[in-house]
Amino acid sequence: KTIQPARDGQSKTLFHTAFALLVQLACVGIAFFTLTSNEAKMATGGLLLLQTAYVLLSKDRRHAFVLSSVFFSGIVLFLYIVYAPIDVTARNLAALATLVLTGFAVHKITGIESFYGFLMVRSLAGFDLMQSVGTHHPRFSRESADFGASMTFGIPWAFKTYGARKAAFHALVLFGLLGVMLQAGLLSSLSGVLQNGEWIFVAVGLLVGFIGLGVLGMAVHAFTILTVPNTPAGVRLLIPFVTVPGEALFAIAVIAIVHETAHGVLCYVEKLKLKSSGVLLFGFLPVGAFVEPDEKKLDSLSLEKKR
């Protein structure tokens, strides 16, 4: 009675390993015999080398092989779908399905928190850097965050939260920033639809911040779609290699890491305990990062510190 469960567990592990091996061999065959893109074949070869190194350096090599096989198979199938000569809608749906299934398989193997293919990989990475910046540069960190919040929500919000003096300074800086955006020609669609569109842009930016500008931009583009034939969509799903170039992965990673590191720095500035940090994966694609503060302590902070 005490030996049988161990045998069952061992048999299950062997089955998972064998199944992962068969799936990976099939994916290698797909990559090298059906993919016409040399870049995709080179990427597959690189993935094999990375997987081999990961498995050899791991303590539990069987588990490492199964987990890396899931990632490898998901990436290869994703590349196969991306380069397949099929309808765009079918390709997008198939790519999304591959990401969801990859995330589901990783969740089953590791127990990582998952939601429809999205994986929250928690760790303590970056805590030392966040603490160092927050400790040595608290004033710069706090002032930068204050202006960022004013830029996002508008000057009336800044007046209520920070007072008249800081709100006036933020209004001056924000007015200059909006002027630079006007000179850069970022408002051609707004000017074509609304009379005195530039002044409306500045007024909305000052009163309700970039959130208001985002809503205004979507409303203007929706009006353009309804009135101007063949107007392209203003918003679309971002799938690297499918709807945007693969280089977008690096942009997403840099933006997410810098953004969430800044959140962590402010937590140390305001003496707020951090529970964890981590990355958000959609299947195998990194789509975001996060820091997890103590929610109870966060709820007790003032509005100014919650920014």
Disulfide bonds with the S-S distance in Angstrom:
none
